[in-house]
Amino acid sequence: MTVEPTPTRDSGAEELRTERLLLCRPAPEDLDAIFALHTDPVACEHNPSDLVETRKEAELLLLRWSHQWDRYGFGYWTVRRQDAPEPLGFCGVKIVGFRRNAVLNLFYRFFPSAWGVGYASEAATAAVDWTRVHRPDDVVIARVRPENVASQRVALRAGLIRASDFDTPGDDGADWFYISAG
Ligand SMILES: CC(C)(COP(=O)(O)OP(=O)(O)OC[C@H]1O[C@@H](n2cnc3c(N)ncnc32)[C@H](O)[C@@H]1OP(=O)(O)O)[C@@H](O)C(=O)NCCC(=O)NCCS
């Protein structure tokens, strides 16, 4: 049985700022971006099981993300540049069960037009730093396909370390594990 995690409240999680980025709790107006990103075969190349076909499925995704926010006080953020309103992508942590423990799964997915300038590393670092302050007892994990080198780099840049002992066959092929140190 997985232990029920405790919520984190009043931690300022709904809006984080980094040097260039603004991370906000996803709102209904972000649905177009959620739909566009999760119907983009390039953005989902390594995780085709995350693809959606209909807006209804994207709505359900947003509903699930919002449910975690309501329940635990944190979750995935919509990531924007501070000087531009269009979402660049999404990044954050979600509670998942792993080996009978509740852990925080680090997620990041950005529009291909925003790749290669460090946004994912900047956002993922902010997310992991937030967990270190507000969820210090929780382990953070990232599961990455072996061929997804950019994602592996982001996990390392965010402060996670490679933990090959935990590698598993995942939904979309082998999952390489990265975990928070200490
Ligand atoms: C993975 C992803 C978030 C990286 O986004 P990004 O904004 O381009 O990442 P960054 O610019 O912060 O780059 C991180 C590192 O990856 C490297 N990198 C970027 N694209 C790369 C590529 N195609 N091949 C190899 N390395 C790459 C960068 O050079 C950088 O390396 P460094 O740490 O040595 O400087 C982005 O490619 C993406 O959204 N992919 C689709 C969704 C996905 O796969 N998510 C992860 C699921 S596990």
The ligand as an SDF file (V2000), in Angstrom:
LIG
                    3D

 48 50  0  0  0  0  0  0  0  0999 V2000
   13.9430   17.2890  -23.3840 C   0  0  0  0  0  0  0  0  0  0  0  0
   13.5950   18.7590  -23.6150 C   0  0  0  0  0  0  0  0  0  0  0  0
   12.6520   19.2190  -22.5070 C   0  0  0  0  0  0  0  0  0  0  0  0
   14.8940   19.5680  -23.5700 C   0  0  0  0  0  0  0  0  0  0  0  0
   14.5190   20.9150  -23.7550 O   0  0  0  0  0  0  0  0  0  0  0  0
   15.5620   22.0750  -24.0820 P   0  0  0  0  0  0  0  0  0  0  0  0
   14.9220   23.3670  -23.6630 O   0  0  0  0  0  0  0  0  0  0  0  0
   16.0410   21.9270  -25.4790 O   0  0  0  0  0  0  0  0  0  0  0  0
   16.7450   21.7250  -23.0870 O   0  0  0  0  0  0  0  0  0  0  0  0
   17.9710   22.6820  -22.7660 P   0  0  0  0  0  0  0  0  0  0  0  0
   18.0990   23.7580  -23.7940 O   0  0  0  0  0  0  0  0  0  0  0  0
   17.8460   23.0540  -21.3290 O   0  0  0  0  0  0  0  0  0  0  0  0
   19.2020   21.6980  -23.0000 O   0  0  0  0  0  0  0  0  0  0  0  0
   19.5760   20.7310  -22.0550 C   0  0  0  0  0  0  0  0  0  0  0  0
   20.8020   19.9900  -22.5530 C   0  0  0  0  0  0  0  0  0  0  0  0
   20.4240   19.0900  -23.6000 O   0  0  0  0  0  0  0  0  0  0  0  0
   21.2520   19.3020  -24.7310 C   0  0  0  0  0  0  0  0  0  0  0  0
   20.4490   19.0270  -25.8970 N   0  0  0  0  0  0  0  0  0  0  0  0
   19.3980   19.7200  -26.3760 C   0  0  0  0  0  0  0  0  0  0  0  0
   18.8930   19.1150  -27.4660 N   0  0  0  0  0  0  0  0  0  0  0  0
   19.6590   18.0150  -27.6700 C   0  0  0  0  0  0  0  0  0  0  0  0
   19.6480   16.9740  -28.6420 C   0  0  0  0  0  0  0  0  0  0  0  0
   18.7250   16.9340  -29.6090 N   0  0  0  0  0  0  0  0  0  0  0  0
   20.5780   15.9930  -28.5420 N   0  0  0  0  0  0  0  0  0  0  0  0
   21.4920   15.9990  -27.5630 C   0  0  0  0  0  0  0  0  0  0  0  0
   21.5500   16.9690  -26.5980 N   0  0  0  0  0  0  0  0  0  0  0  0
   20.6460   17.9490  -26.6750 C   0  0  0  0  0  0  0  0  0  0  0  0
   21.6550   20.7510  -24.6270 C   0  0  0  0  0  0  0  0  0  0  0  0
   22.8410   20.9970  -25.3490 O   0  0  0  0  0  0  0  0  0  0  0  0
   21.8970   20.8560  -23.1310 C   0  0  0  0  0  0  0  0  0  0  0  0
   23.1050   20.2100  -22.8410 O   0  0  0  0  0  0  0  0  0  0  0  0
   24.1110   20.7240  -21.7130 P   0  0  0  0  0  0  0  0  0  0  0  0
   23.4360   20.4320  -20.4160 O   0  0  0  0  0  0  0  0  0  0  0  0
   25.3240   19.9100  -21.9400 O   0  0  0  0  0  0  0  0  0  0  0  0
   24.2990   22.1920  -21.9430 O   0  0  0  0  0  0  0  0  0  0  0  0
   12.9310   18.9770  -24.9870 C   0  0  0  0  0  0  0  0  0  0  0  0
   13.7390   18.4130  -25.9700 O   0  0  0  0  0  0  0  0  0  0  0  0
   11.5440   18.3740  -25.0600 C   0  0  0  0  0  0  0  0  0  0  0  0
   10.5590   18.9930  -24.6510 O   0  0  0  0  0  0  0  0  0  0  0  0
   11.4670   17.1540  -25.6050 N   0  0  0  0  0  0  0  0  0  0  0  0
   10.1660   16.4680  -25.7700 C   0  0  0  0  0  0  0  0  0  0  0  0
    9.5600   16.0380  -24.4600 C   0  0  0  0  0  0  0  0  0  0  0  0
   10.4760   15.1230  -23.7000 C   0  0  0  0  0  0  0  0  0  0  0  0
   11.1590   14.2840  -24.2840 O   0  0  0  0  0  0  0  0  0  0  0  0
   10.4610   15.2910  -22.3760 N   0  0  0  0  0  0  0  0  0  0  0  0
   11.2090   14.4460  -21.4970 C   0  0  0  0  0  0  0  0  0  0  0  0
   10.4830   13.1650  -21.2730 C   0  0  0  0  0  0  0  0  0  0  0  0
   11.4490   12.0560  -20.2320 S   0  0  0  0  0  0  0  0  0  0  0  0
  1  2  1  0
  2  3  1  0
  2  4  1  0
  2 36  1  0
  4  5  1  0
  5  6  1  0
  6  7  2  0
  6  8  1  0
  6  9  1  0
  9 10  1  0
 10 11  2  0
 10 12  1  0
 10 13  1  0
 13 14  1  0
 14 15  1  0
 15 16  1  0
 15 30  1  0
 16 17  1  0
 17 18  1  0
 17 28  1  0
 18 19  1  0
 18 27  1  0
 19 20  2  0
 20 21  1  0
 21 22  1  0
 21 27  2  0
 22 23  1  0
 22 24  2  0
 24 25  1  0
 25 26  2  0
 26 27  1  0
 28 29  1  0
 28 30  1  0
 30 31  1  0
 31 32  1  0
 32 33  2  0
 32 34  1  0
 32 35  1  0
 36 37  1  0
 36 38  1  0
 38 39  2  0
 38 40  1  0
 40 41  1  0
 41 42  1  0
 42 43  1  0
 43 44  2  0
 43 45  1  0
 45 46  1  0
 46 47  1  0
 47 48  1  0
M  END
$$$$
